[in-house]
Amino acid sequence: MNTNRTGKAVIVIGHINHDRIWHLTEPLRAGGRITWRSREARLGGGGYFTARRLLDFGHHVRILSNLMSDSHGQEAIAALAEDGFDTSLITQRQGETDFADILLDPTGERTILSNERRLARTFALAQPVSADAFYINGPHLCETIRQSLNAAPLVVSQLPLRDGEPRPADVIVGSKADMPGKSIEAIWRDAQAIAGTRLRHLVMTDGPDPTSVFDGETESSIPVPMHVTVRDTIGAGDTFSGALINGLLNGAKITEAALDASRSTAEWLLNREAMFAEKSNK
């Protein structure tokens, strides 16, 4: 991890999940009897992975999220603080932690089983806050958060997939896999309905295929500079968002930031795969 703390102040608004990952021995199939070889529990979620990458780049990261008040939530807050995150904006709520079960097949394809109550969690903020950049990964925002975003110099938001409420954003990030058959122009209209007139760029990843950067008129195709094959791609898209924000904070053009984010995410996947292989061989 980069221990340099001279970076920018970034507030990440998103969920911190407790993921229970089941490593399957074969792909899922209807009516099948599937075996698994191992399972593990670890922190995850869109907010966590993006915040983690920004921290790795040396930025001061405050996480605006919520965790339950049980032992799992308490342990998560302690672990985040020990890693170097500012946890002062995390709300603790009464109740038990809901784990998200992630079924991971040998090809890296994942299936996520998530309690609908957990998806409906909202983010609380008592008074407006400021930062050099904000990142949002969640559909529901309170008015105090929107006030904070209005005053921020840079706002990047994940494109909500379900009933996303409006929020001012300069850049919207998404995945073409989540919107099969939809044109970039149609996705831009969806993004503009969320971000309003402040929207400058739409960035859509497409797995191993080129990333599209669209400004409402011109589409730039950004090639993937490094193709990797790994067994675990969980968090790759969120890690891409963190690297993209890092590039923008460093003054890169959006196309340059997207190219570097793609390369950086591939390297992150390879490093994590190597760490998992080392652990399994011990």
C-alpha positions in Angstrom: 0.0 0.0 0.0 1.1 3.5 -0.8 1.7 5.2 2.6 2.1 8.7 1.2 -0.6 10.9 2.8 0.0 14.0 0.8 -2.9 13.2 -1.6 -6.3 14.8 -2.0 -9.3 14.6 0.3 -11.9 12.3 -1.1 -15.2 11.3 0.3 -16.6 7.9 -0.8 -20.4 7.4 -0.4 -21.2 3.7 -0.8 -21.9 0.5 1.0 -19.4 -1.6 3.0 -20.5 -5.2 2.8 -19.6 -8.3 4.6 -19.2 -10.7 1.7 -19.2 -14.5 2.1 -17.6 -15.9 -1.0 -18.2 -19.5 -2.1 -15.6 -20.8 -4.5 -17.4 -23.2 -6.7 -15.8 -26.2 -8.6 -18.1 -25.7 -11.7 -20.4 -23.1 -13.2 -24.0 -22.7 -12.0 -26.6 -24.6 -14.0 -30.4 -24.9 -13.6 -31.3 -27.9 -11.5 -27.7 -28.8 -10.9 -26.0 -30.1 -7.7 -23.0 -27.8 -7.4 -20.0 -28.4 -5.1 -17.7 -25.8 -3.6 -14.0 -26.1 -2.6 -13.7 -23.2 -0.1 -15.4 -20.2 1.3 -14.2 -17.0 2.9 -15.6 -13.9 4.5 -14.2 -10.5 3.8 -15.1 -6.8 3.5 -16.5 -5.8 0.1 -19.1 -3.6 -1.6 -18.9 -0.8 -4.1 -17.9 1.8 -1.6 -15.3 -0.3 0.1 -13.4 -1.3 -3.1 -13.3 2.2 -4.5 -12.2 3.7 -1.2 -9.6 1.0 -0.8 -8.0 1.8 -4.2 -8.0 5.6 -3.5 -6.3 4.9 -0.1 -3.7 2.8 -2.0 -3.0 5.8 -4.2 -2.2 7.9 -1.1 -5.4 10.0 -0.8 -7.1 11.0 2.4 -10.3 8.9 2.3 -13.4 9.4 4.3 -16.1 6.8 3.9 -19.7 7.9 4.2 -21.6 4.6 4.8 -23.4 2.6 7.5 -22.7 -0.5 9.4 -24.6 -2.4 12.0 -23.8 -2.2 15.7 -23.1 -5.9 16.3 -19.7 -7.5 16.6 -19.3 -7.7 12.8 -19.9 -4.0 12.4 -17.6 -3.1 15.3 -14.8 -5.2 13.9 -15.2 -3.7 10.5 -14.9 -0.1 11.8 -11.9 -1.0 13.8 -10.2 -2.7 10.8 -11.0 0.3 8.5 -9.6 2.8 11.0 -6.4 0.6 11.4 -6.0 0.6 7.6 -6.0 4.4 7.5 -9.6 5.3 6.6 -11.4 8.2 8.2 -14.5 6.5 9.6 -16.1 9.5 11.2 -18.9 9.6 8.6 -19.9 5.9 9.1 -23.3 5.6 10.8 -23.8 2.6 13.2 -27.3 1.2 13.2 -29.0 -1.2 15.6 -29.3 -4.7 14.4 -27.4 -7.7 12.9 -25.1 -7.6 9.9 -26.5 -9.2 6.7 -23.9 -11.1 4.8 -23.9 -11.0 1.0 -23.3 -14.5 -0.5 -21.2 -14.4 -3.7 -21.0 -17.6 -5.8 -17.8 -17.6 -7.7 -17.3 -20.2 -10.4 -13.9 -21.3 -11.8 -14.1 -18.9 -14.7 -14.5 -15.9 -12.5 -18.2 -15.5 -13.2 -20.0 -14.3 -10.0 -23.6 -14.5 -8.8 -24.5 -12.2 -5.9 -27.3 -13.1 -3.4 -28.2 -10.0 -1.5 -30.9 -9.3 1.0 -33.2 -6.6 -0.4 -33.2 -4.8 3.0 -29.4 -4.3 2.7 -29.8 -2.8 -0.8 -32.3 -0.3 0.5 -30.0 1.1 3.2 -29.7 4.9 3.0 -26.8 7.2 3.9 -27.1 9.8 6.7 -25.2 13.0 7.0 -26.0 15.6 9.7 -24.4 18.6 8.0 -22.7 19.3 4.7 -19.1 18.3 4.3 -16.3 19.3 1.8 -13.6 17.5 -0.1 -11.5 17.7 -3.2 -13.6 14.9 -4.8 -16.7 12.8 -4.1 -17.6 9.4 -5.3 -21.1 8.0 -5.1 -22.2 4.4 -5.4 -25.8 4.2 -4.2 -29.3 5.1 -5.4 -30.6 7.1 -2.5 -29.1 10.3 -1.2 -30.3 12.8 1.5 -30.5 16.5 0.9 -27.4 17.2 3.0 -25.3 15.0 0.7 -26.7 16.7 -2.4 -25.7 20.1 -0.9 -22.2 18.8 -0.3 -22.0 17.6 -3.9 -23.2 20.9 -5.3 -20.2 22.7 -3.7 -17.6 20.0 -4.7 -15.0 20.6 -7.4 -15.2 17.0 -8.7 -18.1 14.5 -8.4 -17.9 11.0 -9.9 -21.0 8.7 -9.6 -21.6 5.1 -10.5 -24.6 4.9 -12.8 -27.4 3.6 -10.5 -29.1 0.4 -11.8 -32.3 0.7 -9.7 -34.3 3.9 -9.1 -31.4 6.2 -8.8 -32.2 9.6 -7.3 -30.7 12.7 -9.0 -27.3 13.9 -7.9 -25.0 16.5 -9.5 -22.0 14.7 -11.1 -19.3 15.6 -13.6 -18.6 12.0 -14.5 -20.9 8.9 -14.6 -19.3 5.5 -14.6 -21.0 2.2 -15.6 -20.6 -1.1 -17.2 -22.0 -2.1 -20.6 -22.7 -5.6 -19.2 -25.4 -4.0 -17.0 -27.1 -2.5 -20.1 -27.0 -5.1 -22.9 -28.1 -3.8 -26.3 -28.4 -0.2 -25.2 -26.7 2.5 -27.3 -24.2 4.9 -25.8 -26.6 7.7 -26.7 -29.4 6.1 -24.7 -27.2 5.5 -21.7 -26.0 9.1 -21.9 -29.7 10.2 -21.6 -30.1 8.0 -18.6 -27.0 9.5 -17.0 -28.0 13.0 -17.8 -31.4 12.4 -16.1 -29.4 11.5 -13.0 -26.6 14.0 -13.1 -28.3 17.0 -14.7 -26.5 19.7 -16.7 -23.3 19.3 -14.8 -22.5 16.0 -16.5 -19.4 16.2 -18.7 -18.5 12.6 -19.4 -19.9 9.1 -19.4 -17.4 6.3 -19.0 -18.6 2.8 -19.8 -16.4 -0.3 -19.3 -16.9 -3.4 -21.3 -14.8 -6.2 -19.7 -12.0 -7.1 -22.1 -13.3 -4.8 -24.8 -12.5 -1.1 -25.2 -13.9 1.4 -22.7 -16.2 4.1 -24.1 -15.9 7.7 -23.1 -18.8 9.8 -24.3 -19.4 13.6 -23.9 -22.9 13.7 -25.4 -21.5 14.2 -28.9 -18.3 12.3 -29.5 -17.5 8.7 -28.4 -13.8 7.8 -27.7 -12.9 4.2 -27.7 -10.1 3.4 -25.1 -8.4 0.1 -25.7 -7.7 -2.3 -22.8 -3.9 -2.2 -22.6 -3.6 -5.4 -20.6 -5.8 -8.5 -20.8 -5.8 -10.8 -17.8 -7.4 -14.1 -16.8 -8.1 -14.5 -13.1 -10.5 -16.5 -11.0 -11.8 -13.6 -8.9 -13.0 -10.4 -10.6 -15.0 -9.1 -7.6 -14.5 -5.4 -7.1 -12.8 -4.9 -10.5 -15.3 -2.2 -11.6 -15.1 -0.4 -8.3 -11.3 -0.5 -8.4 -11.4 1.0 -11.9 -13.5 3.9 -10.6 -11.0 4.6 -7.8 -8.1 4.6 -10.3 -10.1 6.9 -12.7 -10.7 9.4 -9.9 -7.0 9.3 -9.0 -6.1 10.2 -12.6 -8.6 13.1 -12.7 -7.3 14.4 -9.4 -3.8 14.3 -10.8 -4.9 16.5 -13.7 -5.2 13.8 -16.4 -7.7 14.2 -19.3 -10.6 11.8 -19.0 -9.4 9.6 -21.9 -5.9 9.3 -20.3 -7.4 8.6 -16.9 -9.6 5.9 -18.3 -6.7 4.2 -20.1 -4.5 4.3 -16.9 -7.4 3.1 -14.8 -7.8 0.0 -17.1 -4.1 -0.8 -16.8 -4.1 -0.2 -13.1 -7.1 -2.5 -12.5 -5.5 -5.3 -14.5 -2.4 -5.0 -12.4 -4.5 -5.0 -9.2 -6.3 -8.2 -10.3 -3.0 -10.0 -11.1 -1.6 -9.0 -7.7 -4.6 -10.2 -5.8 -4.6 -13.5 -7.8 -0.9 -14.0 -6.8 -1.7 -13.3 -3.2 -4.6 -15.8 -3.2 -2.4 -18.4 -4.9 0.4 -17.9 -2.3 -2.1 -18.4 0.6 -3.6 -21.5 -0.9 -0.2 -23.1 -1.4 0.8 -22.7 2.3 
